[in-house]
């Protein structure tokens, strides 16, 4: 997908230190960014009501930056739905 201009980036409300350890333990080949203050989660509606914690979600953005697919819950752990929705996979 990177050859077609796509890039996988994970954003979490966990700290930088936690994400570094998680990336190393799971041998993840993509960038993990910390949203410790929750600003990005808030902008994308990624917080669970009442408890305020970030919910697990995968967002697929088109070349224009608009959201073309949202995968939530346990389905967001498996990247196949997001990959199949990725615009670069369709062309």
N, C-alpha and C positions, 0 to 999 in steps of 0.2 A: 504494500500500500504506500510506503514511503516513496517509491519510485514514481507513483502517480500524484505525489504531493500531499498525501494524507499523513497525519501524525497522531499517535496515541499519547494522551496526556491525562494522568489521573490527578484529581484534586480532592483532598481530604481535609477535614477539620482537625486531624491529628497534628501533633507538633512535627517540626522538621526532624528531630531526633528519632521519633517513633517511626516516621515514614522511611527514614534511612535504614533503620533496622529491618522493617518490613520488606523493603526492596531487596536487601541483601539476603534475608532468610528465604525469600520466595524466588530469587534470581529473576526479577522482573526486568524485561528489556526496554521499558518505557519510563518516561519522566514522571515523577511523583512530586506534586506541589502541595505545600501546606497552606490551608485557608483557616489558620488557627482562630482568627477573629470572626469567621463565618460570613464574611461579606459576600463571597461568591455563592455560597449555599443559599443565602438570603435572596440574592438576585435571581437565582434559577428556581426558587420555590422548593429548595431541597431540604427543608426542615420539617420534622414531624410535628404536627400540632400538639399542643399542651406540653410535651416534654422538651421541645425545642432542640432535640438532637438532630444531626444531619441524617438524612435517609440515604440508602444506597441507590444510586441511579447512574445510568450511562446515557450521555447526551451525544447524539451524532449531529455535527454541524456541517452544513453545506459550504461550498466555496465562498458564498456571500456572508457567512457567519451566522445564518439563521438556523435554528434548531429544526432538523428534519425528522428526528426520531428520539423518543425518550423510552428507555427500558428501566423499570424500577424493581425494587425488592430483590428476591433471590435470583431472579432472571438476569439481573445486572451483573452478577458474578460471572456468568458464562458470556463471553464476548460474541458468540455466534450471531445473535440477533442484531447487535449493533453493527457487526461487520457486514452482514447481509444488507443492512439499511444504508451503509456508507455509499455516498454518491460515486466515489472513485471505483467501487466494485462493479458498478452498473455500466461503466463506460469502457 
